[in-house]
Amino acid sequence: MKNKIPVVFIPLLFLIHFNISAQEKDENKIVYERIVYTDDPLPNNLVPDKKTAIKIAEAIWLPIYGKMIYNEKPFVAELTSTGIWIVNGSLQNPREKGGTAHIEIQKSDCKILKVYHGK
């Protein structure tokens, strides 16, 4: 009977020791939490309206195509049902040949999905 107690007792001591050291390691970890504010107006709405979409389009187009982009005003912005703003330039004379600038901007996070200029 005396031999059974140490056989059960020794594994129990190991278990307690490893559990305590595991807890000590967890206390030393740095935990990063994502805090979501309920009164924040920006989640899923970084590009809330046409005016903002057009300003973003201009900021992207200007370094790519230069000041000639302003010849394509007025810029037209439309929001698709999937939450993507499509902004296009306009031809001054619809009878002229040529293309216009095009950009697709995700409304939720302002991600630029496509940028090109038609020919």
N, C-alpha and C positions, 0 to 999 in steps of 0.2 A: 504494500500500500504506500509505503514511503517513496518508492521509485516513481509512482504515477504522478505525484504532485509536481516534482521538478520537470517532468516531461510536458505537462500541461502549462506549467508556470513560465518556463523559459520562452516558448513561442509567444505567449501573452506579453511578456516583457518586450520582445522584439517588435511586436505590433504596436504597442504603446509608444515605444521610442521612435519608430518611423512615422507615426501619426503626428507626434509633436514636432519633429523636424520638418515635416511637410507643411505644417501650419506656420512655422517660422519662416519658411521660404515664401509662402503666399503673402505674408505681411510685408516682405521686402519688394514685392512686385509693384511696378507702377501701372496703374490702371487708367486707361483713357476712356472717357465716357462721351458719348454723343449727346449733347444737350439740345433739345428741340424746344424752341420758344413758341408758345401758342399764339402770341400776339405779333409774331414776325410776319410782315406783309410779303416777304420775298419767296418763301418756299413755293416752288413750282410756278413762279410768276415773275421771272427776271426780265422778261420782255412783255410788259403788260398791254402795250397799245401800238397803233400804227406809227405814231410819231417816234417812239423809241426804236422800233424796228428799222425805220428809215435812217435814223441817226447812226445806228450800228452799221447798217449797210454802207453808208457814206464813209465811215471810219475804216471799214475793211477795203472798200473799192479804191479810195484815194491813193494809198501807197502802191496798189497794184496797177491801176490804170491811169493815174495822174489826174490833173485838173480837168481833162477833157470829159470826165465823168459828169461834170455839171452841165454839159450840153445835153444830157439825157433827162433833164428835169422836165416835168414833175415825176418823182419816183412814186410808184404805186405799190402799196403793201396789202396783202391779203392773208388772213389766218385760215389755215386748213382745219378740217375736223380732227386731225391728229395732233394739233398743237404746234404746227410749224408755220412760221411767218415766211411768206414768199414775197420778196421785194424785187421789182423789175424797174429798169429805166424805161423812158418813153422816147420814141422817135419824134423829132420836131416836125417832120413831114411824113405822114404815113405812107406816101407814095415812094419815098426814097428807099433804096436798098440799104441793108445794114442790120446789125443786131444791136441788142442792148445788154446792159449788165444784168446779171441774175444772181441772187443769193437766197439761201434757205437757212433760216435761223430757228433753232428750237426754243419755244417760248419758255419752257420750264427752267432751263439752265443756261440759256444764251449760247449754246453750242452751235458753231457754224457747220452746217452739213454739206453745203455745196456753194461754190463760187465759180462763175464763168461769165464770159461775154460772148454773145452770139455774133455770127458773121453776116 
